[in-house]
């Protein structure tokens, strides 16, 4: 009994520590592109990591999120009270998103359009309101930000957290729900197509963000290609790749981000990243749902065809209709007179 208790709780502790480590690592990557006071970034990976952990591992992993958020903010916050408040809001936001998604019947395979819509509006836009509002408000109350800085900080914080859900969560859910079959064969043409998709997406995005002209729309055909041919397994990584390249270009003020102020660049960047994520996510979900529907229709048709064949075989052998439904005279009806 003691060993069983230790094994169960030991596994939970390992999961919590793993989530904390992943959250901390994702935060350090996100802070490389901070835009406001070294704390607010256009893409905050920990929100996507946290929500994925809650969806796949359960709500019991929330202490890992809290621990990771505290370790990240303890070196950034002006005081311990501010750090605790921000860590609490960073924990509450993904928990709220997870609960909202559960209420909406969200499936982690994201194989329905309603799953993609729920992730966008409930998981990203609604759930992340808590962290951005509490975090910005606490920084203003502590004197780290002025009142005039509240709304710009709130906007960047909210969109950054939301983008973390829209860009990071789909990739992690694809990895977390992948179940490779031993019977599945590696098809060279499929691998070559995936490699061509990745290389061409990188090259075109790099060209688009390096050009002085606004050519960001050039990446759209590659997102469509990824969604049609590989569904979420292709669309989610491509959206992450495109968004990452765009964020680096905006931070270094290259291409279409070269001659504008911070606010204009943020609007352009987040609009582009949002459209990129939505295009990939929604289109992949629609295609997945359509293919699953077609597969189900083919299965039903095959079952009906098999049942009809069995009925025809029974009829040819005189086994139809069943004896209990036959008339006493063999089905010829009653004789007149």
C-alpha positions in Angstrom: 0.0 0.0 0.0 2.8 2.4 0.9 4.7 1.6 -2.3 1.6 2.2 -4.4 1.0 5.6 -2.7 4.6 6.6 -3.2 4.6 5.5 -6.8 1.3 7.4 -7.6 2.3 10.6 -5.9 5.9 10.3 -7.1 4.6 10.2 -10.7 2.4 13.3 -10.0 5.4 15.1 -8.5 7.5 14.3 -11.6 4.8 15.7 -13.8 4.5 18.9 -11.8 8.3 19.5 -11.9 8.4 18.7 -15.6 5.6 21.3 -16.2 7.5 23.8 -14.1 10.7 23.2 -16.1 8.9 23.5 -19.4 7.1 26.7 -18.3 10.4 28.2 -17.2 12.2 27.3 -20.3 9.4 28.6 -22.5 9.4 31.9 -20.6 13.1 32.4 -21.1 12.7 31.9 -24.8 9.8 34.4 -24.8 11.7 37.0 -22.8 14.3 37.2 -25.6 11.8 39.3 -27.5 10.4 41.4 -24.7 8.9 44.8 -25.8 7.7 46.4 -22.6 9.9 46.8 -19.5 11.5 43.4 -20.0 8.4 41.5 -19.1 5.8 41.7 -21.9 6.4 39.9 -25.2 4.5 39.5 -28.5 4.4 35.7 -28.1 4.4 34.2 -24.6 5.1 30.4 -25.0 4.4 29.5 -21.4 0.6 30.0 -21.8 0.5 27.5 -24.6 2.7 25.1 -22.5 0.5 25.5 -19.4 -2.8 25.0 -21.3 -1.5 21.9 -23.0 -0.3 20.4 -19.7 -3.7 21.0 -18.2 -5.5 19.5 -21.2 -3.3 16.4 -21.5 -2.2 15.8 -17.9 -5.1 17.2 -15.9 -5.8 20.0 -13.5 -3.5 18.4 -10.9 -0.5 19.9 -12.7 -1.4 23.5 -11.8 1.2 23.7 -9.1 3.9 23.2 -11.8 2.5 26.2 -13.6 2.5 28.3 -10.4 6.0 27.2 -9.6 7.3 28.0 -13.1 5.5 31.4 -13.1 7.0 32.3 -9.7 10.5 31.4 -10.8 10.3 33.4 -13.9 8.9 36.5 -12.3 10.9 36.5 -9.1 13.8 38.1 -10.9 11.6 40.6 -12.8 9.0 41.9 -10.3 9.6 45.0 -8.2 8.5 43.2 -5.0 7.5 39.8 -3.7 3.9 40.7 -3.5 3.8 41.8 -7.1 5.6 38.5 -8.1 3.0 36.4 -6.2 0.1 38.3 -7.8 1.5 37.9 -11.3 2.3 34.3 -10.7 -1.2 33.6 -9.4 -2.8 35.3 -12.5 -0.5 33.4 -14.8 -1.7 30.2 -13.2 -5.4 31.1 -13.1 -5.6 32.1 -16.8 -4.7 28.7 -18.3 -6.8 26.9 -15.6 -9.8 29.1 -16.6 -9.1 28.4 -20.3 -9.0 24.7 -19.6 -12.3 24.7 -17.6 -14.0 26.8 -20.4 -12.8 24.3 -23.0 -14.0 21.4 -21.0 -17.4 23.0 -20.7 -17.5 23.5 -24.5 -16.7 19.8 -25.1 -13.2 20.5 -26.5 -11.4 17.5 -27.9 -7.6 17.6 -27.9 -7.4 16.1 -31.4 -9.0 19.3 -32.7 -10.7 17.2 -35.3 -13.8 19.4 -35.4 -14.3 23.0 -36.4 -16.0 23.7 -33.0 -12.8 22.6 -31.3 -10.7 25.2 -33.2 -13.3 27.9 -32.6 -13.4 27.1 -28.9 -9.6 27.2 -28.6 -9.5 30.6 -30.3 -12.3 32.3 -28.4 -12.4 30.5 -25.0 -8.8 29.2 -24.6 -7.0 32.2 -26.1 -9.1 35.4 -26.1 -11.3 34.8 -23.0 -9.0 32.9 -20.7 -6.0 35.2 -21.1 -7.9 38.3 -20.0 -7.1 37.4 -16.4 -3.3 37.4 -16.6 -3.1 40.5 -18.7 -5.6 42.5 -16.5 -4.1 41.5 -13.2 -0.5 41.7 -14.3 -0.8 45.1 -15.9 -2.9 46.4 -12.9 -0.4 45.1 -10.4 2.5 46.8 -12.2 0.7 50.1 -12.2 -0.3 49.9 -8.6 3.3 49.0 -7.6 4.6 52.0 -9.5 6.6 50.0 -12.0 4.3 51.4 -14.7 2.5 54.7 -15.0 -1.3 54.8 -15.5 -0.8 55.9 -19.1 1.2 52.7 -19.7 -1.7 50.4 -18.5 -3.6 50.0 -21.7 -0.6 49.6 -24.0 0.9 47.1 -21.6 -2.4 45.3 -21.2 -2.9 45.0 -25.0 0.6 43.6 -25.6 0.3 41.3 -22.6 -3.1 40.0 -23.7 -2.2 39.5 -27.3 1.1 37.9 -26.3 -0.6 35.4 -24.0 -3.3 34.7 -26.6 -0.8 34.1 -29.3 1.0 31.6 -27.0 -2.2 29.6 -26.9 -2.9 29.9 -30.7 0.6 29.1 -31.9 2.1 26.9 -29.2 -0.8 24.8 -28.0 -1.8 23.3 -31.4 1.8 22.1 -31.9 2.1 20.5 -28.5 -1.3 18.9 -28.8 -0.3 17.4 -32.1 2.8 16.0 -30.5 1.0 14.9 -27.3 -1.8 13.0 -29.2 0.3 11.4 -31.9 0.0 7.7 -31.9 2.3 6.2 -34.5 1.2 2.8 -35.7 3.7 0.0 -36.1 2.0 -1.0 -39.3 2.4 2.5 -40.8 5.0 2.7 -43.5 7.2 5.7 -44.1 6.4 6.9 -47.6 9.4 8.6 -49.2 7.2 10.9 -51.3 5.3 12.0 -48.2 8.5 12.8 -46.4 9.9 14.7 -49.4 6.7 16.7 -49.6 6.9 17.6 -45.9 10.5 18.7 -46.3 9.7 20.8 -49.3 6.8 22.4 -47.4 9.0 23.3 -44.5 11.9 24.6 -46.6 9.7 26.6 -48.9 7.6 28.1 -46.0 10.8 29.2 -44.3 12.3 30.7 -47.5 9.2 32.6 -48.5 8.5 33.9 -45.0 12.2 35.0 -44.7 11.9 36.8 -48.0 8.6 38.4 -47.0 9.9 39.9 -43.8 13.2 41.0 -45.4 11.5 43.0 -48.2 10.7 46.7 -47.8 7.4 46.0 -49.4 4.6 44.5 -47.4 4.6 40.9 -48.8 3.5 39.1 -45.7 0.5 37.7 -47.6 2.8 35.5 -49.6 2.9 32.9 -46.8 -0.9 32.2 -47.1 -0.6 29.6 -49.9 1.9 27.6 -47.9 -0.4 27.5 -44.8 -3.2 26.3 -47.1 -0.9 23.6 -48.5 0.1 22.5 -45.0 -3.5 22.3 -43.9 -4.8 20.4 -46.9 -2.0 17.9 -47.1 -1.0 17.4 -43.5 -3.8 18.9 -41.5 -2.8 19.9 -37.9 0.5 18.0 -38.1 1.6 20.4 -40.9 -0.4 23.5 -40.3 0.5 24.0 -36.6 4.3 23.8 -37.1 4.2 26.0 -40.2 2.2 28.7 -38.2 4.8 28.5 -35.4 7.6 28.9 -37.9 6.0 31.8 -39.7 5.2 33.6 -36.5 8.7 33.1 -35.0 10.3 34.6 -38.1 7.9 37.6 -38.1 8.6 38.3 -34.4 12.3 38.3 -34.9 12.0 40.6 -37.9 9.8 43.0 -35.9 12.2 43.0 -32.9 15.1 43.8 -35.3 13.0 46.2 -37.3 13.5 44.5 -40.7 11.4 44.7 -43.8 7.8 45.9 -43.3 8.7 46.7 -39.6 11.7 49.0 -40.4 10.2 52.4 -40.5 7.3 52.4 -38.0 7.0 53.1 -34.3 6.6 50.3 -31.7 2.8 50.5 -31.5 2.4 50.3 -35.3 4.8 47.4 -35.5 2.9 45.6 -32.7 -0.4 46.0 -34.5 1.0 44.8 -37.8 2.8 41.9 -36.1 -0.1 40.7 -34.0 -2.6 41.1 -36.8 -0.3 39.0 -39.1 0.4 36.4 -36.4 -3.3 36.2 -35.5 -4.4 35.7 -39.1 -1.6 33.1 -39.6 -2.7 31.1 -36.6 -6.4 31.3 -37.4 -5.9 30.3 -41.0 -3.8 27.3 -40.1 -6.0 26.2 -37.2 -9.5 26.7 -38.6 -8.6 25.3 -42.1 -6.9 22.2 -40.7 -9.9 21.6 -38.4 -12.4 22.0 -41.3 -10.4 19.6 -43.5 -10.0 17.0 -40.6 -13.7 17.1 -39.9 -14.6 16.7 -43.6 -12.2 13.7 -44.0 -13.5 12.1 -40.8 -17.1 12.6 -42.1 -16.2 11.0 -45.4 -14.5 8.1 -43.7 -17.6 7.6 -41.5 -19.9 7.7 -44.5 -17.8 5.1 -46.3 -17.9 2.9 -43.2 -21.7 3.1 -43.0 -22.1 2.4 -46.7 -19.8 -0.6 -46.4 -21.9 -2.0 -43.5 -25.1 -1.4 -45.4 -23.7 -3.1 -48.5 -22.6 -6.1 -46.4 -26.0 -6.3 -44.8 -27.8 -6.1 -48.1 -25.5 -8.9 -49.5 -26.4 -11.1 -46.6 -30.1 -10.5 -47.1 -29.8 -11.3 -50.8 -27.9 -14.5 -49.9 -30.6 -15.5 -47.4 -33.4 -14.8 -49.9 -31.7 -17.0 -52.6 -31.5 -19.9 -50.1 -35.1 -19.5 -49.0 -34.0 -18.1 -45.7 -35.9 -14.8 -46.1 -38.2 -13.8 -44.6 -37.5 -15.5 -41.3 -39.9 -18.4 -40.4 -41.6 -16.5 -37.6 -42.7 -13.9 -40.2 -43.9 -16.4 -42.9 -47.6 -17.0 -43.5 -48.9 -20.5 -42.9 -49.6 -21.2 -46.6 -46.0 -20.2 -47.5 -46.9 -16.7 -48.4 -49.5 -17.5 -51.2 -52.4 -16.0 -49.2 -55.7 -17.5 -48.3 -57.7 -19.4 -50.9 -61.0 -18.0 -51.9 -64.2 -20.0 -51.1 
